[in-house]
Amino acid sequence: MNLKIFFLYILLLLGLVSCHPVNRPTTLKSDEGKKEQIAPAVSPTLRLDTSSYDSPLFSDRIKEQTQQLLKMNDDGMFDKLHRKLSATLKADQKDYFLGHPNLVVLAIAKGNIFDNGPGDFGYILYNKDSHRIEIVLFNHKNKSFGTFYKELKVVNTLKNLDCSSSLASLDYLVASELIYQEEYIRLNNSNYLIDDNSFTVTDVSTNKNFDLRRGCLNKDFTKATMANSVCVPTSAVYANFRCLKYNKKKQIFEIYFSQEFAD
């Protein structure tokens, strides 16, 4: 092979290589659009509720409220209710409060609160150390006591529905009503929480105290899911309530129904 033919052969090989297509990954705008369309929507996560006692917005009112509660306690009004109610408790529950003399029982509810069967308790208490009202639940399965807004997390699912009028937390609202009822408590050795068992664990869909059509209801909660709700009355005069349901998967209590209107 002479030199001229050799160079022609090399040029022919180079031409074949340059003509061979190279596969490169390509991204089309239409593909990007498809990816965006099928991406799941991210729903906003509601923030955990906090107690009004811990909110600077309520600082002035809290100061006044704690002074009023302290006076009622010093007058012996809460201790009278405690003796009346603690006499109805089982031995293990009595022992707990004997070991925590700073906690005064003002109302009791019973039921299957934590979805582990009956045996759970709900308590509305006056804490002599902090001079505040607390809502405490007893989980019979693990024998533990927890307080709303502390060990027990609370979320108000009604916030985005524009129908939950009060910004105050449940413990603050109950305290306000007990103060409003001071003379009644003094004269009758009772309170609005005890009367008619208004603080209760109940089925909201069948309890006649609740009007699902007129109240504020999160429609994600069907009637089939409303059993074993913890309902806290927020008025000593009107049929006003907030009801919570324990979400076992998320381990939080969700406020899903409220009503605020006159009888």
Summary of the structure (lengths in Angstrom):
residues: 263
radius of gyration: 31.3
end to end distance: 112.6
largest distance: 126.6
contacts: 713
relative contact order: 0.12
helix: 36%
strand: 22%
